[in-house]
Amino acid sequence: MNKIFFFIATLLLCSACTSRPEGFVIRGSFPGLQDGMMVSLRSMEGGAILAMDTIQDGKFELHGVTASPQYCNLIISSNTSSSDMSKMVNIYMFLDNSELTVNAAHLDSLQFVHPLISETAIPKARVEGGPLQREFYEYRDTLTPLLLTASEVNNALAMLNMQNDQYTTEEYNNRFDELYPKKLTTEAAIDAAKMEFIRQHPQSPVSLFIAEGLLNTTFIRTAEEIKELTRIAEQIEDTVRRPRVLKMAEIAKTLYKGASYKDIELTDPTGKTVKLSQYILPDHYTLVDFWASWCGPCRWAIPDVKQIYKRYPQDRLSVISISFDQKKTDWETAMKEEAMPWTQLWTGNRDQVTAAQRAYNISGIPRLMLIAPDGKIVFSGNDANALRVAVEECLGK
């Protein structure tokens, strides 16, 4: 009798296992879909096309497997031979291996939303199926109004920058000083909302996705926040994203808010190997500008750095420029052209480049930093005007 019971239980268990979806299925059938239209699913975290289908009988069905839940873009195109966005609509979703259904009032209610504004666009379609989709929309619904507010401020700052030739320096700085605190306030609200979502959903793959973005910033997270994000990430079941996030957390542990600068080897104009610490003077604030001759935004920031340099005495503020140029001649030519009257250093070989990039997690330039007399980094960013505000807060206007 026990053998029969065990045999039946085994069959039921195997049946349950085979009934579980091994991948994802995405179905859609709503007004406006026409036979022959193409539907494709593209990862927003790598660009790969994960599945494709042609609409038949007014519906589509996509099949595939994702190794890890990921942010995706579902595109419906009425013309396969054209890249004209007017002939496309898209829907952003968070994909996992579930049976999902796309619902919309009508195809005409949808539009093509560029990835750059996807976070602030109000979704006109909903993807349903499983708790992950509900969590994703909960996150979107919480963040969207905050992101819209931030977008308004960022747009105003962008417009100010485009029209800077219409202002005197004083007028421009005054207008920037009005907008920049609003930018910081909106960013802090977004940051707090993301952290709160993660705390409320400590097991969610969406939280792991958010944590990855938070940990990719430098000198913004507190050491306690990094520990908290690490602790939460460790318990989320995701064999692909979790190791990546934990590796980022290890790096972030040395790049937390209020961390001290890291010493690196560099090359001076005579070709001598030196250390950054040789130029960090006691009782001084130190402005460090990572740049390169070929980097347009880097060159545009130099006049602003010059204004800061001229404004404060050298016994209070030191300035150091560190070039990422590959060729020494390019660096030397740019130094002459820009006529920068402060310390010039260079990452003169591949080891120095790699060490500098790793020390400060530099993925783009310019990178502007302000180091306090105690060695702590009090500002890190790419905006010379934001740097100016930080310097004024530390040294006075």
Secondary structure, DSSP 8 states (H G I E B T S, - for coil): -HHHHHHHHHHHHHHHHHHS-SSEEEEE--TT--TT-EEEEEETTT--EEEEEE-BTTBEEEEE--SS-EEEEEEEES-TT---GGGEEEEEEEE-SSEEEEEES-GGG-----GGGTTTS--SEEEESSHHHHHHHHHHHHHHHHHHHHHHHHHHHHHHHHTGGGS-HHHHHHHHHHHHHHHHHHHHHHHHHHHHHHHH-TT-HHHHHHHHHHHTSSS-S-HHHHHHHHHHHHTS--TTHHHHHHHHHHHHTTS-TT-B----EEE-TTS-EEEGGGG--TT-EEEEEEE-TT-HHHHHHHHHHHHHHHHS-TTTEEEEEEE--SSHHHHHHHHHHHT--SEEEE--SHHHHHHHHHHHT--SS-EEEEE-TTSBEEEEES-HHHHHHHHHHHH--
